[in-house]
Amino acid sequence: GTLPTLLAVAGDPSLANRAREAVAHITERLYHKACTLKSWGVVRGTAALTRKAASSLTSALGSLLLEKVQFSVGLRDTETVLAEPMSPLNLSHALYEGLRGFAWRDLALAQEVLLFLGSFVRAEPHLFTGIIRIRFRYVKFALKAMLA
């Protein structure tokens, strides 16, 4: 478990809260430093850990939805389907909920995939004809297979 969880189990919720705040503060500082240094891998990782989302995600989702293509994240029984336009806050929440229990890397990858698909559907909409839903888990499986 994490340090705050261990401290809470040890019976000191006050200390657990302070540890959680310290970790959040350090992660936020690391995020800003990585942005300055243009260390995009660290930016993606710390953004996922601090629950940040790219503002252009709503535009990417909107582009897919204009072509009647849904995007989903999560596993079969807990899948979150993005089937209607959402505010940035609601979209971020839906992504985090759909990927609850997944590694933070999956959240960063899901955001990258959604951004790419939004650009791709704007450039080549005819390639999406007949596609009803793109499931992130299958995109991830395909990427793993290509890299293996």
Solvent accessible surface area in square Angstrom, and as a share of the most:
residue,aa,sasa,rsa
1,G,102,0.98
2,T,85,0.50
3,L,101,0.50
4,P,13,0.08
5,T,65,0.38
6,L,103,0.51
7,L,36,0.18
8,A,47,0.37
9,V,122,0.70
10,A,83,0.64
11,G,58,0.56
12,D,58,0.30
13,P,86,0.54
14,S,61,0.40
15,L,66,0.33
16,A,2,0.01
17,N,76,0.39
18,R,141,0.52
19,A,13,0.10
20,R,117,0.43
21,E,116,0.52
22,A,51,0.39
23,V,77,0.44
24,A,55,0.43
25,H,109,0.49
26,I,107,0.54
27,T,20,0.12
28,E,55,0.25
29,R,154,0.56
30,L,88,0.44
31,Y,38,0.14
32,H,102,0.45
33,K,117,0.50
34,A,3,0.02
35,C,44,0.27
36,T,105,0.61
37,L,115,0.57
38,K,140,0.59
39,S,43,0.28
40,W,127,0.45
41,G,51,0.49
42,V,62,0.36
43,V,19,0.11
44,R,101,0.37
45,G,4,0.04
46,T,7,0.04
47,A,18,0.14
48,A,7,0.06
49,L,104,0.52
50,T,36,0.21
51,R,136,0.50
52,K,57,0.24
53,A,40,0.31
54,A,42,0.33
55,S,93,0.60
56,S,57,0.37
57,L,2,0.01
58,T,36,0.21
59,S,65,0.42
60,A,2,0.01
61,L,1,0.01
62,G,22,0.22
63,S,11,0.07
64,L,0,0.00
65,L,28,0.14
66,L,146,0.73
67,E,72,0.32
68,K,164,0.70
69,V,0,0.00
70,Q,45,0.20
71,F,0,0.00
72,S,1,0.00
73,V,1,0.00
74,G,1,0.01
75,L,92,0.46
76,R,188,0.69
77,D,129,0.67
78,T,90,0.52
79,E,41,0.19
80,T,33,0.19
81,V,51,0.29
82,L,0,0.00
83,A,48,0.38
84,E,112,0.50
85,P,108,0.68
86,M,49,0.22
87,S,51,0.33
88,P,80,0.51
89,L,143,0.71
90,N,88,0.45
91,L,1,0.01
92,S,15,0.09
93,H,101,0.45
94,A,12,0.09
95,L,0,0.00
96,Y,19,0.07
97,E,62,0.28
98,G,3,0.03
99,L,9,0.04
100,R,163,0.59
101,G,84,0.80
102,F,60,0.25
103,A,41,0.32
104,W,99,0.35
105,R,144,0.53
106,D,12,0.06
107,L,9,0.04
108,A,13,0.10
109,L,57,0.29
110,A,0,0.00
111,Q,19,0.09
112,E,65,0.29
113,V,14,0.08
114,L,0,0.00
115,L,47,0.23
116,F,126,0.53
117,L,18,0.09
118,G,0,0.00
119,S,57,0.37
120,F,71,0.30
121,V,3,0.02
122,R,132,0.48
123,A,73,0.57
124,E,62,0.28
125,P,53,0.33
126,H,120,0.54
127,L,94,0.47
128,F,10,0.04
129,T,115,0.67
130,G,73,0.70
131,I,67,0.34
132,I,129,0.65
133,R,75,0.27
134,I,23,0.12
135,R,74,0.27
136,F,1,0.01
137,R,25,0.09
138,Y,109,0.42
139,V,38,0.22
140,K,37,0.16
141,F,112,0.47
142,A,52,0.41
143,L,60,0.30
144,K,120,0.51
145,A,74,0.58
146,M,149,0.67
147,L,153,0.76
148,A,120,0.93
